[in-house]
Amino acid sequence: MSLKQNLHNLKEKYKGTKMAPAFNAIHTFLYLPNEVTHAGGTHIKAADDLKRTMNIVIMALVPCLLFGMFNAGYQHYAAIDNSLRADVLANFFTFDNLWIGIIKVLPLVIVSYGVGLLVEFIFAVIKGHEVEEGYLVTGMLVPLIVPVDTPLWMLSVAVVFGVVIGKEVFGGTGMNILNPALTIRAFLFFAYPTWMSGDKVWVYDAVERTGTADAISGETILGSYAQNQEVVYSTFDKFMGFIPGSVGETSTFLILIGAAILIFTKIGSWRIILSAFVGAAVMGLIFNQVVAADMITESSKFYGLMNTVWWEHLTIGGLAFGAVFMATDPVTGSQTNKGKWIYGFLIGFFSIMIRVFNPAYPEGVFLAILLMNVFAPTIDHYVVQGNVKKRLKRAKVKTA
């Protein structure tokens, strides 16, 4: 008897039982569901479904994951021997770097998926509904937006919080008002701030391996700008991602490739992505003008990031990653075309503002996206009401 037939028999066995949702989740992950729409009045027929949509997003994230694994090893060895930065291309794609990435990044992915899907299965069994595919993307996003040395137990606690409070209490996938991955990141940021900021968390235990604190040099580039220190990384390094930072957020180049995939497959909104970059550029230009007009002194703690050239803000920190992979979440983002322009612009605008004025850790994109998640329905409401008023005016003119 074939594996497919065995699975079919098991499906019939579990049909109508408490464990049916859990089994169906595994079954449909391996095989295409055999349910089709029978109603004659359906007006939308397509080959895609939620699982395929999620899989495309995951494929767009895979290059960032693989690069992050190499970068974890590279930053570790470069913190020990800074001379490796002299020829980054020759020292980056090595097995030693990849091995560090495997032992540090892969467990983050396994824990993220294991704990998150376990919570999803438990809620599906308790509530008696099918396991939703929404966590397929969230489970990949989470390990990419945290520092490489995040303790696994800490990640587990945050994932449980994010899935339960960020999604399940609202009714599951499609009903949540906040992006679950960013809810997890926000929980880590506020619950364990020392593990989410500072220099040591961005580079895999270089201090312990060398026995001297002087060996560590892994502060993020945003931290260097915030302290008005000299930045040793070139524009090429910053754009390609050869810098310390969260696992998947450093390479703007690969993030833009992911953006192209999402836009081509019409999964991600190009309006949100483009307007987020425009909003960030505008806020960066405003700060540059403030510095140029001598409205702030060099001794100010805000001077470093304010003086950062506006276009550099687009290639450092998590701005690009957030704009491409999380601001475009169709559940928590704006739905109207005009609303997407406003929503994306405000995300970029507030990201740079929070990045400059944040006293704890100089990054603001995840807080900006969460803020705009809350206001997205309001933006759409006023966009729709504006269109209604315009149509009413046109109708009055015609009847006059």
SULRANOR-V888354 format. One record per pair of residues at least 6 apart in sequence whose ideal C-beta (glycine too) atoms are under 6 Angstrom apart, sorted by the first residue. I is the first residue (numbers start at 1). GAP is how many residues later the second one is. D is the distance in whole Angstrom. If there is no record, write none. Layout:
i = [I	I]
gap = [GAP	GAP]
d = [D	D]
This chain:
i = [7	11	14	14	18	21	21	21	22	22	24	25	50	51	53	54	54	54	56	56	57	58	60	60	60	61	63	64	64	64	65	67	67	68	68	69	69	69	70	70	70	70	72	72	72	72	72	72	73	73	73	74	74	75	75	75	76	76	76	76	77	78	78	79	79	79	79	79	80	80	80	84	88	100	104	104	105	107	108	109	111	111	111	112	112	112	112	113	115	115	116	116	116	116	119	119	120	120	123	124	132	132	134	138	138	141	142	142	143	144	144	145	145	147	147	148	148	149	149	154	158	158	158	159	161	162	162	162	166	166	166	167	167	170	174	178	178	179	179	179	179	182	182	182	182	185	188	189	195	197	199	199	200	202	202	202	203	203	206	206	207	207	218	220	220	221	221	222	222	222	224	225	225	225	226	226	226	228	228	233	237	238	238	239	239	239	240	241	241	243	249	249	252	252	255	255	255	258	259	259	262	263	268	269	269	271	271	272	272	272	272	273	273	275	275	275	276	276	276	276	276	277	279	279	279	280	280	280	280	280	280	281	283	283	283	284	284	284	285	287	288	290	291	291	296	302	305	306	313	317	318	318	319	319	322	322	326	327	327	332	333	333	334	334	334	334	334	335	336	336	338	339	339	339	342	343	343	343	346	347	347	347	350	351	351	351	354	354	354	355	355	355	358]
gap = [20	16	6	9	107	103	109	110	99	103	106	106	83	82	214	79	82	83	209	211	80	82	198	201	202	79	191	80	184	190	183	184	187	179	180	29	32	36	23	27	28	31	28	29	32	33	76	132	24	27	28	18	23	128	143	169	24	127	128	130	7	6	7	124	127	137	138	139	126	130	135	7	154	104	44	100	142	45	35	34	41	44	45	27	30	31	47	26	41	44	19	23	43	47	41	44	11	15	45	7	40	41	39	42	43	40	39	42	104	103	104	40	101	54	55	56	99	52	55	38	26	29	30	25	26	18	21	22	12	14	17	9	13	6	157	192	195	147	150	153	194	144	184	187	188	181	8	7	6	164	19	20	16	16	18	42	15	41	9	10	6	9	26	24	25	22	95	95	140	141	7	79	80	83	78	79	136	75	76	10	6	77	78	13	14	76	13	9	10	7	69	72	63	68	65	66	69	66	14	65	6	7	60	59	71	69	70	55	56	68	72	50	51	66	69	70	47	51	68	71	72	37	66	69	70	33	34	39	68	71	72	29	66	69	70	26	29	68	25	19	22	6	15	16	7	54	51	50	39	46	45	47	32	46	43	47	43	20	42	41	10	43	6	9	42	45	46	45	44	47	45	40	41	44	37	29	33	36	26	21	22	25	18	13	14	17	10	13	14	7	8	9	6]
d = [6	6	5	5	5	4	5	5	5	6	6	3	5	5	6	5	4	5	5	6	5	5	4	4	6	5	5	6	4	5	6	5	6	4	5	6	3	5	6	5	6	6	5	4	5	6	5	6	3	3	5	5	5	5	6	5	5	6	4	6	6	5	5	5	4	5	5	5	6	6	5	5	5	6	5	5	6	6	4	5	5	5	6	5	4	5	6	4	5	5	5	5	5	5	6	5	6	5	5	4	5	4	3	5	5	4	5	5	6	5	3	5	5	4	5	6	6	5	6	6	5	5	5	6	5	5	4	3	5	4	3	4	5	5	6	6	5	5	5	5	6	6	5	6	5	5	6	5	6	4	5	4	6	4	6	4	3	6	5	5	5	5	5	5	5	5	5	5	4	6	5	5	5	5	5	5	4	6	4	5	6	5	6	5	6	5	5	4	3	5	4	4	5	5	5	5	5	6	6	4	3	5	4	5	5	4	6	5	5	5	4	5	6	5	3	4	4	6	4	5	4	6	4	3	4	6	6	6	4	6	5	5	5	4	6	3	5	5	5	4	6	6	5	5	6	6	5	6	6	5	6	5	6	5	4	6	6	5	5	4	6	6	5	4	5	5	5	5	5	5	5	5	5	5	5	6	6	6	6	5	6	5	4	5	4	4	3	5	6	5	6	4	6]
